[in-house]
Amino acid sequence: MTEEKKRPAGLVAIDREMARQHEDALASFASNQETAARVAASIRKNGRLVLLGMGASHAVARAVEPLYRAHGIDAIALPLSEQLGQPLPLAGKTVIVTSQSGESAEVLRWFAETGDRAETFGLTLEAGSFLGRTVPCLVGAGGTELAFAATRSLTVTFALHLAILAALGEDSTAALAALKAPETVEIDAALAALGKAATVVTSGRRLQGLAEALGLGLTELSRLPCFSLEGGQLRHGPMEMLGPKIGVVLFRGDDPTAELVTAMAVSVVETGAPLVLFDASGRPPVEGAVTLSFKPASGLAAVFAMLPVAQRLMIAFADARVDNAGTPVRTTKITRSE
């Protein structure tokens, strides 16, 4: 008989965060209405929005970028490190700086070097942090995320953006319903499909930000060089890498880009690469892909449906490869150096 593997402490910490993420996300949406309205008023007045963050915070910004654009807002998401080195002019623009800790090195330096803050706001999990003390912030419920890879912080930050988008006029009904009644989707077949993959590439179109969040989490937890490429960028050359040892995870929502994701899925299957398709499109499954099916949804409703399942997949993928998954060996939860 073989002794059952003990769950690593780092993953136990992640389990605790995930267990409360939906409740905290709903509380975050409800408790930030006043500040969300203030941010929305600034966005509406300026018509231009810059979203700044690092790591998972930037992935969230990439995911909501198209949602703000759908409201006629000239929105762009940039890594805060890029804004420090190659700054985009910010005059006349609303700026949202996202940092779950509110204490990362780039946040501290950017504010030290930036003057006018009248149209700058923050998203954080810690009201008493540097970010929380410096500019008006939407503050996520539940306090700082203690586990290494971002899980609850992602869901909560998406809920804070939902509050802003709702203040801009977006119907939040479907997204809130996805938080209140999470779909149960089994991941065993997806995990088996990726069982021999030496790396995983995640990709999407309208849901590319969600793909980037998963790519980051896979890398952090499994310590394999997993990464993300927007669907068109994956098509333009990098498909040369695909084959049996390169896993691919695609995200398809019920939106105008669904057929492009479908075409990519067909092409991936033809290369022999194992393919997992997160699918909230309502379209037929792609032959040869392991499909994780969700109710038809787009935008944050699709994100809230798919994200917890993607989190479970990345955790199981890492746990199968690393003895102490969830315990960082080269980085820290709060990055204090550039």
C-alpha positions as a Markdown table, in Angstrom:
| # | Residue | x | y | z |
|---|---|---|---|---|
| 1 | Met | 0.0 | 0.0 | 0.0 |
| 2 | Thr | 1.2 | 3.5 | -0.7 |
| 3 | Glu | 0.8 | 6.3 | 1.8 |
| 4 | Glu | -1.6 | 9.0 | 0.6 |
| 5 | Lys | 0.2 | 12.2 | -0.1 |
| 6 | Lys | -0.3 | 14.8 | 2.6 |
| 7 | Arg | -1.7 | 18.1 | 1.3 |
| 8 | Pro | 1.1 | 20.7 | 1.3 |
| 9 | Ala | 0.6 | 23.6 | 3.8 |
| 10 | Gly | 0.7 | 26.1 | 0.9 |
| 11 | Leu | -2.3 | 24.5 | -0.8 |
| 12 | Val | -4.1 | 24.2 | 2.5 |
| 13 | Ala | -3.7 | 28.0 | 2.8 |
| 14 | Ile | -5.1 | 28.4 | -0.7 |
| 15 | Asp | -8.0 | 26.1 | 0.1 |
| 16 | Arg | -8.9 | 28.4 | 3.0 |
| 17 | Glu | -8.9 | 31.5 | 0.7 |
| 18 | Met | -10.9 | 29.9 | -2.0 |
| 19 | Ala | -13.6 | 28.6 | 0.5 |
| 20 | Arg | -14.6 | 32.2 | 1.3 |
| 21 | Gln | -14.0 | 33.9 | -2.1 |
| 22 | His | -17.6 | 34.0 | -3.3 |
| 23 | Glu | -18.9 | 35.4 | 0.0 |
| 24 | Asp | -16.2 | 38.0 | 0.2 |
| 25 | Ala | -16.7 | 39.0 | -3.5 |
| 26 | Leu | -20.5 | 39.5 | -2.9 |
| 27 | Ala | -19.7 | 41.6 | 0.2 |
| 28 | Ser | -17.1 | 43.6 | -1.7 |
| 29 | Phe | -19.6 | 44.5 | -4.4 |
| 30 | Ala | -22.2 | 45.5 | -1.8 |
| 31 | Ser | -20.0 | 47.6 | 0.4 |
| 32 | Asn | -18.2 | 49.7 | -2.2 |
| 33 | Gln | -21.1 | 51.3 | -4.0 |
| 34 | Glu | -20.3 | 54.9 | -2.9 |
| 35 | Thr | -16.7 | 54.8 | -4.0 |
| 36 | Ala | -17.6 | 52.9 | -7.1 |
| 37 | Ala | -20.0 | 55.7 | -8.1 |
| 38 | Arg | -17.2 | 58.2 | -7.5 |
| 39 | Val | -14.8 | 56.3 | -9.8 |
| 40 | Ala | -17.5 | 55.8 | -12.4 |
| 41 | Ala | -18.2 | 59.5 | -12.4 |
| 42 | Ser | -14.5 | 60.3 | -13.1 |
| 43 | Ile | -14.4 | 57.7 | -15.9 |
| 44 | Arg | -17.6 | 59.0 | -17.4 |
| 45 | Lys | -16.2 | 62.6 | -17.3 |
| 46 | Asn | -12.8 | 61.8 | -18.8 |
| 47 | Gly | -13.8 | 59.0 | -21.2 |
| 48 | Arg | -10.3 | 57.6 | -20.8 |
| 49 | Leu | -9.1 | 55.0 | -18.3 |
| 50 | Val | -5.7 | 53.6 | -17.5 |
| 51 | Leu | -5.5 | 50.4 | -15.3 |
| 52 | Leu | -2.2 | 49.9 | -13.6 |
| 53 | Gly | -1.1 | 46.8 | -11.6 |
| 54 | Met | 1.4 | 44.0 | -11.4 |
| 55 | Gly | 1.1 | 40.2 | -11.6 |
| 56 | Ala | -2.5 | 39.0 | -10.9 |
| 57 | Ser | -3.7 | 42.6 | -10.5 |
| 58 | His | -2.6 | 43.3 | -14.1 |
| 59 | Ala | -4.3 | 40.1 | -15.3 |
| 60 | Val | -7.6 | 41.3 | -13.7 |
| 61 | Ala | -7.1 | 44.7 | -15.5 |
| 62 | Arg | -6.6 | 42.9 | -18.8 |
| 63 | Ala | -9.8 | 40.9 | -18.2 |
| 64 | Val | -11.9 | 44.0 | -17.6 |
| 65 | Glu | -10.3 | 46.2 | -20.2 |
| 66 | Pro | -12.8 | 45.1 | -22.9 |
| 67 | Leu | -15.7 | 45.6 | -20.6 |
| 68 | Tyr | -14.9 | 49.3 | -20.0 |
| 69 | Arg | -14.4 | 49.7 | -23.8 |
| 70 | Ala | -17.9 | 48.3 | -24.4 |
| 71 | His | -19.1 | 51.3 | -22.5 |
| 72 | Gly | -17.4 | 53.6 | -24.9 |
| 73 | Ile | -14.4 | 54.2 | -22.6 |
| 74 | Asp | -10.9 | 54.4 | -24.0 |
| 75 | Ala | -9.4 | 51.9 | -21.6 |
| 76 | Ile | -6.0 | 50.4 | -21.5 |
| 77 | Ala | -4.3 | 48.1 | -19.0 |
| 78 | Leu | -0.5 | 48.5 | -18.4 |
| 79 | Pro | 1.9 | 46.9 | -16.0 |
| 80 | Leu | 2.8 | 49.4 | -13.4 |
| 81 | Ser | 6.5 | 48.7 | -14.1 |
| 82 | Glu | 6.0 | 49.6 | -17.7 |
| 83 | Gln | 4.3 | 52.9 | -16.7 |
| 84 | Leu | 7.3 | 53.7 | -14.6 |
| 85 | Gly | 9.8 | 53.0 | -17.4 |
| 86 | Gln | 7.9 | 54.1 | -20.5 |
| 87 | Pro | 5.1 | 56.3 | -19.1 |
| 88 | Leu | 1.9 | 56.9 | -20.9 |
| 89 | Pro | 0.7 | 60.5 | -20.5 |
| 90 | Leu | -2.1 | 60.5 | -17.9 |
| 91 | Ala | -3.4 | 64.1 | -18.2 |
| 92 | Gly | -7.2 | 64.0 | -18.6 |
| 93 | Lys | -7.4 | 60.3 | -17.8 |
| 94 | Thr | -8.9 | 58.4 | -14.8 |
| 95 | Val | -6.3 | 56.0 | -13.3 |
| 96 | Ile | -7.0 | 52.9 | -11.3 |
| 97 | Val | -4.0 | 51.4 | -9.4 |
| 98 | Thr | -4.6 | 47.8 | -8.2 |
| 99 | Ser | -2.6 | 46.1 | -5.6 |
| 100 | Gln | -4.0 | 43.5 | -3.2 |
| 101 | Ser | -1.4 | 44.3 | -0.6 |
| 102 | Gly | -1.2 | 48.0 | -1.4 |
| 103 | Glu | 2.5 | 47.8 | -0.5 |
| 104 | Ser | 4.3 | 46.5 | -3.6 |
| 105 | Ala | 7.6 | 48.2 | -4.6 |
| 106 | Glu | 6.2 | 49.6 | -7.9 |
| 107 | Val | 3.2 | 51.1 | -6.1 |
| 108 | Leu | 5.4 | 52.9 | -3.6 |
| 109 | Arg | 7.7 | 54.3 | -6.3 |
| 110 | Trp | 5.0 | 55.3 | -8.7 |
| 111 | Phe | 3.2 | 57.5 | -6.2 |
| 112 | Ala | 6.6 | 58.9 | -5.0 |
| 113 | Glu | 7.2 | 60.0 | -8.6 |
| 114 | Thr | 3.7 | 61.1 | -9.5 |
| 115 | Gly | 2.2 | 64.5 | -8.7 |
| 116 | Asp | -1.5 | 65.1 | -9.5 |
| 117 | Arg | -3.7 | 62.4 | -8.0 |
| 118 | Ala | -7.1 | 64.1 | -8.4 |
| 119 | Glu | -8.3 | 61.4 | -10.9 |
| 120 | Thr | -6.4 | 58.5 | -9.4 |
| 121 | Phe | -8.1 | 55.7 | -7.4 |
| 122 | Gly | -7.1 | 52.4 | -6.0 |
| 123 | Leu | -8.4 | 48.8 | -5.6 |
| 124 | Thr | -6.9 | 46.9 | -2.7 |
| 125 | Leu | -7.7 | 44.3 | 0.0 |
| 126 | Glu | -6.1 | 46.4 | 2.8 |
| 127 | Ala | -7.7 | 49.7 | 3.7 |
| 128 | Gly | -4.7 | 50.6 | 6.0 |
| 129 | Ser | -2.1 | 50.0 | 3.3 |
| 130 | Phe | 0.0 | 52.6 | 1.6 |
| 131 | Leu | -2.4 | 52.6 | -1.4 |
| 132 | Gly | -5.4 | 52.7 | 0.9 |
| 133 | Arg | -4.1 | 55.7 | 2.7 |
| 134 | Thr | -2.9 | 57.6 | -0.4 |
| 135 | Val | -5.9 | 57.7 | -2.7 |
| 136 | Pro | -9.6 | 56.9 | -2.5 |
| 137 | Cys | -9.9 | 53.1 | -2.8 |
| 138 | Leu | -12.5 | 50.4 | -3.3 |
| 139 | Val | -11.5 | 47.9 | -0.6 |
| 140 | Gly | -12.2 | 44.2 | -0.9 |
| 141 | Ala | -13.8 | 42.3 | 2.0 |
| 142 | Gly | -11.9 | 39.8 | 4.1 |
| 143 | Gly | -8.5 | 41.5 | 4.3 |
| 144 | Thr | -5.2 | 40.5 | 2.9 |
| 145 | Glu | -4.9 | 37.2 | 1.0 |
| 146 | Leu | -2.3 | 35.1 | 2.9 |
| 147 | Ala | -1.8 | 32.2 | 0.5 |
| 148 | Phe | 0.9 | 32.6 | -2.2 |
| 149 | Ala | -0.9 | 32.3 | -5.6 |
| 150 | Ala | -3.8 | 34.7 | -6.2 |
| 151 | Thr | -7.3 | 33.1 | -5.9 |
| 152 | Arg | -9.7 | 35.0 | -3.5 |
| 153 | Ser | -8.0 | 38.3 | -4.4 |
| 154 | Leu | -8.8 | 37.7 | -8.1 |
| 155 | Thr | -12.4 | 37.0 | -7.4 |
| 156 | Val | -12.8 | 39.9 | -5.0 |
| 157 | Thr | -11.0 | 42.4 | -7.3 |
| 158 | Phe | -13.3 | 41.4 | -10.2 |
| 159 | Ala | -16.2 | 42.1 | -7.9 |
| 160 | Leu | -14.8 | 45.6 | -7.2 |
| 161 | His | -14.7 | 46.2 | -10.9 |
| 162 | Leu | -18.2 | 44.9 | -11.2 |
| 163 | Ala | -19.3 | 47.6 | -8.8 |
| 164 | Ile | -17.7 | 50.3 | -11.0 |
| 165 | Leu | -19.1 | 48.8 | -14.2 |
| 166 | Ala | -22.6 | 48.7 | -12.6 |
| 167 | Ala | -22.3 | 52.3 | -11.7 |
| 168 | Leu | -21.5 | 53.0 | -15.4 |
| 169 | Gly | -24.8 | 51.2 | -16.3 |
| 170 | Glu | -23.8 | 47.6 | -16.8 |
| 171 | Asp | -26.4 | 45.0 | -15.8 |
| 172 | Ser | -24.8 | 43.0 | -12.9 |
| 173 | Thr | -27.5 | 40.4 | -12.6 |
| 174 | Ala | -25.8 | 37.5 | -14.4 |
| 175 | Ala | -22.4 | 38.2 | -12.8 |
| 176 | Leu | -23.9 | 38.3 | -9.3 |
| 177 | Ala | -25.9 | 35.1 | -10.0 |
| 178 | Ala | -22.7 | 33.3 | -11.0 |
| 179 | Leu | -21.2 | 34.3 | -7.6 |
| 180 | Lys | -24.3 | 33.3 | -5.6 |
| 181 | Ala | -24.6 | 29.9 | -7.3 |
| 182 | Pro | -21.2 | 28.6 | -8.6 |
| 183 | Glu | -21.4 | 25.9 | -11.2 |
| 184 | Thr | -20.0 | 22.5 | -10.3 |
| 185 | Val | -17.7 | 21.3 | -13.2 |
| 186 | Glu | -15.4 | 18.2 | -12.8 |
| 187 | Ile | -11.8 | 18.7 | -13.8 |
| 188 | Asp | -10.6 | 15.1 | -13.8 |
| 189 | Ala | -10.6 | 14.7 | -17.6 |
| 190 | Ala | -8.8 | 18.0 | -18.0 |
| 191 | Leu | -6.2 | 17.1 | -15.5 |
| 192 | Ala | -5.6 | 13.8 | -17.2 |
| 193 | Ala | -5.3 | 15.5 | -20.6 |
| 194 | Leu | -2.5 | 17.7 | -19.2 |
| 195 | Gly | -0.8 | 14.9 | -17.4 |
| 196 | Lys | 2.2 | 14.6 | -19.6 |
| 197 | Ala | 2.5 | 18.3 | -20.6 |
| 198 | Ala | 5.9 | 19.9 | -19.9 |
| 199 | Thr | 4.3 | 23.3 | -20.1 |
| 200 | Val | 0.9 | 24.8 | -20.6 |
| 201 | Val | -0.1 | 27.7 | -22.8 |
| 202 | Thr | -3.3 | 29.5 | -22.0 |
| 203 | Ser | -5.2 | 31.7 | -24.5 |
| 204 | Gly | -8.4 | 33.5 | -25.3 |
| 205 | Arg | -9.9 | 36.4 | -27.2 |
| 206 | Arg | -12.4 | 38.5 | -25.2 |
| 207 | Leu | -11.5 | 36.4 | -22.1 |
| 208 | Gln | -7.7 | 36.7 | -22.6 |
| 209 | Gly | -7.3 | 38.4 | -19.2 |
| 210 | Leu | -8.7 | 35.3 | -17.5 |
| 211 | Ala | -6.3 | 33.2 | -19.5 |
| 212 | Glu | -3.4 | 35.3 | -18.3 |
| 213 | Ala | -4.5 | 34.9 | -14.7 |
| 214 | Leu | -4.5 | 31.2 | -15.1 |
| 215 | Gly | -1.1 | 31.2 | -16.9 |
| 216 | Leu | 0.4 | 33.1 | -14.0 |
| 217 | Gly | -1.1 | 30.8 | -11.4 |
| 218 | Leu | 0.1 | 27.7 | -13.2 |
| 219 | Thr | 3.6 | 29.0 | -13.3 |
| 220 | Glu | 3.7 | 30.2 | -9.7 |
| 221 | Leu | 2.4 | 26.9 | -8.3 |
| 222 | Ser | 3.9 | 24.3 | -10.7 |
| 223 | Arg | 7.2 | 26.1 | -11.3 |
| 224 | Leu | 7.0 | 25.1 | -14.9 |
| 225 | Pro | 7.3 | 27.8 | -17.6 |
| 226 | Cys | 3.5 | 28.1 | -18.3 |
| 227 | Phe | 2.4 | 31.3 | -20.0 |
| 228 | Ser | -0.3 | 33.0 | -21.9 |
| 229 | Leu | -0.7 | 34.4 | -25.5 |
| 230 | Glu | -3.7 | 36.2 | -26.8 |
| 231 | Gly | -5.5 | 34.2 | -29.5 |
| 232 | Gly | -4.3 | 36.1 | -32.5 |
| 233 | Gln | -0.7 | 36.3 | -31.1 |
| 234 | Leu | -0.7 | 32.5 | -30.6 |
| 235 | Arg | -1.8 | 32.1 | -34.3 |
| 236 | His | 1.1 | 34.4 | -35.6 |
| 237 | Gly | 4.0 | 32.0 | -35.3 |
| 238 | Pro | 4.1 | 30.5 | -31.8 |
| 239 | Met | 2.0 | 27.6 | -32.9 |
| 240 | Glu | 5.3 | 26.1 | -34.1 |
| 241 | Met | 5.9 | 25.0 | -30.5 |
| 242 | Leu | 2.7 | 22.9 | -30.3 |
| 243 | Gly | 2.8 | 19.1 | -29.9 |
| 244 | Pro | 2.1 | 16.3 | -27.5 |
| 245 | Lys | 4.2 | 17.8 | -24.7 |
| 246 | Ile | 2.6 | 21.3 | -24.8 |
| 247 | Gly | -0.8 | 21.6 | -23.2 |
| 248 | Val | -3.2 | 24.3 | -24.3 |
| 249 | Val | -6.1 | 25.8 | -22.3 |
| 250 | Leu | -8.5 | 28.0 | -24.2 |
| 251 | Phe | -11.4 | 30.2 | -22.9 |
| 252 | Arg | -14.5 | 30.6 | -25.1 |
| 253 | Gly | -17.4 | 32.8 | -24.0 |
| 254 | Asp | -20.7 | 33.7 | -25.5 |
| 255 | Asp | -19.4 | 36.7 | -27.4 |
| 256 | Pro | -18.5 | 37.7 | -31.0 |
| 257 | Thr | -15.0 | 36.2 | -30.6 |
| 258 | Ala | -16.2 | 32.7 | -30.0 |
| 259 | Glu | -15.8 | 31.5 | -33.5 |
| 260 | Leu | -12.1 | 32.6 | -33.5 |
| 261 | Val | -11.5 | 30.6 | -30.4 |
| 262 | Thr | -13.3 | 27.6 | -32.0 |
| 263 | Ala | -11.0 | 27.9 | -35.1 |
| 264 | Met | -7.9 | 28.0 | -32.8 |
| 265 | Ala | -9.2 | 24.9 | -30.9 |
| 266 | Val | -9.5 | 23.0 | -34.2 |
| 267 | Ser | -6.0 | 24.0 | -35.1 |
| 268 | Val | -4.6 | 23.0 | -31.7 |
| 269 | Val | -6.2 | 19.5 | -32.0 |
| 270 | Glu | -4.6 | 19.1 | -35.4 |
| 271 | Thr | -1.1 | 19.6 | -33.9 |
| 272 | Gly | -1.6 | 16.7 | -31.4 |
| 273 | Ala | -1.3 | 19.1 | -28.4 |
| 274 | Pro | -3.6 | 18.2 | -25.5 |
| 275 | Leu | -6.4 | 20.8 | -25.3 |
| 276 | Val | -8.7 | 21.9 | -22.5 |
| 277 | Leu | -11.5 | 24.2 | -23.5 |
| 278 | Phe | -13.3 | 26.3 | -20.9 |
| 279 | Asp | -16.6 | 26.9 | -22.7 |
| 280 | Ala | -19.4 | 29.2 | -21.8 |
| 281 | Ser | -20.2 | 29.9 | -25.5 |
| 282 | Gly | -23.2 | 27.7 | -26.0 |
| 283 | Arg | -21.6 | 26.4 | -29.2 |
| 284 | Pro | -21.0 | 22.7 | -30.0 |
| 285 | Pro | -17.9 | 21.1 | -28.4 |
| 286 | Val | -14.8 | 20.8 | -30.5 |
| 287 | Glu | -13.9 | 17.2 | -31.3 |
| 288 | Gly | -10.6 | 16.2 | -29.7 |
| 289 | Ala | -10.8 | 18.8 | -26.9 |
| 290 | Val | -11.6 | 18.1 | -23.3 |
| 291 | Thr | -14.4 | 20.6 | -22.8 |
| 292 | Leu | -15.4 | 22.0 | -19.4 |
| 293 | Ser | -18.9 | 23.3 | -20.1 |
| 294 | Phe | -20.7 | 26.2 | -18.4 |
| 295 | Lys | -24.0 | 27.9 | -19.0 |
| 296 | Pro | -23.8 | 30.5 | -21.9 |
| 297 | Ala | -22.2 | 33.6 | -20.5 |
| 298 | Ser | -19.9 | 36.5 | -21.4 |
| 299 | Gly | -18.0 | 39.2 | -19.5 |
| 300 | Leu | -17.8 | 39.0 | -15.8 |
| 301 | Ala | -20.5 | 36.4 | -15.6 |
| 302 | Ala | -18.3 | 34.1 | -17.6 |
| 303 | Val | -15.2 | 35.0 | -15.5 |
| 304 | Phe | -17.0 | 34.2 | -12.3 |
| 305 | Ala | -18.3 | 30.9 | -13.6 |
| 306 | Met | -14.9 | 29.7 | -15.0 |
| 307 | Leu | -12.4 | 31.2 | -12.5 |
| 308 | Pro | -13.0 | 28.8 | -9.5 |
| 309 | Val | -12.8 | 25.8 | -11.8 |
| 310 | Ala | -9.6 | 27.1 | -13.4 |
| 311 | Gln | -8.2 | 27.6 | -9.9 |
| 312 | Arg | -9.0 | 24.0 | -9.0 |
| 313 | Leu | -7.3 | 22.8 | -12.2 |
| 314 | Met | -4.1 | 24.9 | -11.7 |
| 315 | Ile | -3.8 | 23.7 | -8.1 |
| 316 | Ala | -4.3 | 20.0 | -9.0 |
| 317 | Phe | -1.9 | 20.4 | -11.9 |
| 318 | Ala | 0.8 | 21.8 | -9.6 |
| 319 | Asp | 0.1 | 19.3 | -6.8 |
| 320 | Ala | 0.8 | 16.5 | -9.2 |
| 321 | Arg | 4.3 | 17.9 | -10.0 |
| 322 | Val | 5.6 | 19.7 | -6.9 |
| 323 | Asp | 5.9 | 18.2 | -3.4 |
| 324 | Asn | 5.4 | 21.5 | -1.7 |
| 325 | Ala | 3.1 | 23.3 | -4.1 |
| 326 | Gly | 1.9 | 26.7 | -2.8 |
| 327 | Thr | 5.1 | 27.5 | -0.9 |
| 328 | Pro | 7.2 | 29.9 | -2.9 |
| 329 | Val | 11.0 | 29.2 | -3.1 |
| 330 | Arg | 12.2 | 32.3 | -5.0 |
| 331 | Thr | 9.6 | 35.0 | -4.4 |
| 332 | Thr | 7.4 | 36.4 | -1.7 |
| 333 | Lys | 3.7 | 37.1 | -1.4 |
| 334 | Ile | 4.3 | 40.9 | -1.4 |
| 335 | Thr | 7.0 | 41.9 | -3.9 |
| 336 | Arg | 9.1 | 44.6 | -2.2 |
| 337 | Ser | 11.9 | 44.9 | -4.8 |
| 338 | Glu | 11.9 | 45.8 | -8.5 |
